[in-house]
Amino acid sequence: MVVDKLENAHLYFGLGSGIEKALRFIQNNPLDSLSTGKHEIEQEKITLSINEYATKNENQAFLEAHEKNIDVQYMIRGREKMGHALRGTYKPHTDYDNKKDIQFFEGMADFFCLSEGMFAVFFSTDLHMPGLQIHHSEQVKKAVIKVRVSE
């Protein structure tokens, strides 16, 4: 997992060309003006989802992981608490959904806050729990870029 401010994105370009493309896209495009929904960056390799939602309580969420994609999440507007854990020994809550590339897990997480102008990168070894309220629910706008892992 990586968590940092967008101004430091260049430090992570060496993690792979897909991650570099995702971070450069965030740097070079006015994401706040994009409509909610999916947008294609690079056919079948890099997709962007713009999401607007109200943050929720921890007891309404599970840790999640992806097999086929790396998540690059960027906070456009607002702030949220996010949970993180290393995949290892966590008990699955659901079976892996191959079509949606997601599996949910039970267990405790460590938490951090993602504020405007910050990004987080989650690899397949990272369990993450996004969209959580800090003190109370607030409306956020976040970009989630899915970078296809080379098979």
Secondary structure by P-SEA (a helix, b strand, c coil): ccccccccccccccccaaaaaaaaaaaccccccccccccccccccbbbbbbbbbbbccccbbbbbbccbbbbcccccbbbbbbbbbcccccccccccccccbbbbbbbbbbbbbcccbbbbbcccbbbbcccccccbbbbbbbbbbbbccc
